[in-house]
Amino acid sequence: MWLLAIFIAIPLIEIALFIQVGGWLTLWPTLAIVIATAMLGTALVQRQGRKALNDLRRAVNDLRDPSDPLGHGVMIVLAGILLLTPGFLTDGLGFLLLIPKVRDLVIATVRRNVSITTVAGFSTTGGTNRGPGTPGDVIEGEYRPLKDPENPSTGPSGRTQD
């Protein structure tokens, strides 16, 4: 029910803000502000998005927890969506999400309110955990050759190595 209220309230607030700002500045300056914020927001989202992607790559390469860079990336994408949506309220929320301290605050709030569970007992390295695919397991199956000697047109697409 609260989602429906948001989908109704945001457009009504945006329309009211457009009427107010348009009354103060007239039509063309109001439209210029909307276009300028979209262009500025796009440039900021691209810049911060690249940084978040690099941070995510570094975290994965260093085998660190990637949740912070992922959270920042998700909020940067949300900021981009809000900034490309015409309106003053959505632009304000979008610009707020481009502030790293605000994103840190949102991530900390989510961490306090969300519990994360992990699955134990499965190892992809073949260690002491006995999960599917560990050494010693026998997996039966059927196979067929990729190339049919009688019909050479079947087989790999040529993009893979034999």
Number of C-alpha atoms within 10 A of each C-alpha: 5 7 8 8 9 11 10 11 12 14 15 12 15 16 15 13 15 20 14 13 16 15 11 11 11 12 13 10 13 19 17 11 13 19 16 12 21 22 14 12 22 17 13 17 25 14 11 19 20 13 15 20 15 13 18 22 14 14 17 13 10 10 9 10 11 16 12 17 20 16 18 25 22 15 22 25 19 17 26 24 18 22 27 19 15 18 23 22 19 20 22 14 14 26 20 14 23 22 13 14 11 13 20 15 11 16 17 12 11 12 11 9 9 8 7 6 6 4 5 8 8 15 14 10 10 14 11 11 13 14 15 12 14 16 12 8 10 8 7 5 5 4 5 6 8 11 13 11 10 7 8 9 10 12 13 11 8 7 6 6 6 8
